[in-house]
């Protein structure tokens, strides 16, 4: 009876021991540090391009703003935007400025001015007749005095007085005749104000002609109406001759010089267009950004180098995205730029070796927003941790997310 009892006790002990071992192993697994889930990138060789990207817009290379040469009344433009014109074609005709229309009060005043002018004319005509009579009398008296002077019946002084009176009467007659002419013009002017009020002048219009051959880009003054000398009427140019203007931050513009290659992507057509920087303007300007910050910007002018057949669908003022190529190499060892972090003045990465993070110093060359050139410290095919956070330490166990 003792053997079965001892056998049961040993079985209980063995079972209890196994349970203790399994519990200890489970507790060990539960308390054991778990590997960190991280994003892993790979060092590889390939094309690396450092570029500045900014939106720009196309513009016609040579554009002409046609202005009114004189004050006048412009007839309605019959041209349409995009219509072709030849050099010397009539673009718009300018008539002399039209008279102002008169209301009832102004018309009554004009009629009153006519009546007053006619009365003044009648008065000066009567004065002219009186002056003519006086002049005829003074001339006849001078002739009689001269005849008597030859006979010795009058003195020299009497002849001089008669001569002076004749000259004075003649001058008064001429003055009266001038007054009659002036009053006549005033009557005519008063009648013209009433006659041509609100009517167009029949004078010959002035033709404004195209200075060059091209197409109409913009109609500034399409409807008829009064225009002043120098006022813009329309713009013409050749859309086949385009360039691109891009405004860059002044800190970025100093990195660009004439001859810098440019690539235009996402312009609306197939493939990418190529260009080259033609000029960087020497003067900057202030521009307020969307966040309300004042920025100093500079205009950079780019010329297309791609065949015109590829970009002929572009027009004046079209939006394009320009990438200024600052540096480019076809075979560069590179890693994700997010894998880099600084410690002092040096760059470091966490390389993945046998499931553990190993901190390593690297020497970096050119950088873009996504990739960085590795000059030394890594080889192609090695893995690094992208976006390492504060939990990653040297020697920590990691696993790909």
Buried (B, 14 or more C-beta within 10 A) or exposed (E): EEEEEEEEEEEEEEEEEEEEEEEEEEEEEEEEEEEBEBBBBEBBEEEBBBBBEBEBBBBBBEBBEBBBEEBBBBBEBEBEEEEEBEEEEEBBBBBBBBBEEBEEEBBEBBBEBBEEBBEBBEEBBEBBEEBBEBBEEBBEBBEEBEEBBEEEEBEEEEBEBBBEBBBEBBEBBEBBBEBBEEBBEBBBEBBEBBEBBEEEBEEEBBEBEBEBEBBBBBBEBBEBEBBEEEBEBBBBBBBEBBBBBBBBBEEBBEEBEEEBBBBBEEBEEEEBBBBBBBEBEEEBEEEEEEEEEEBEBBBBBBBBEBEEEBBEEBBBEBEBBBBBBBBEBEEBBBBBBBBBBEEEEEBBBBBBEEEBBBBBEBEBBBBBEEBBBBEEBBEEEBBBBBEBEEEBEEEBEBEEE
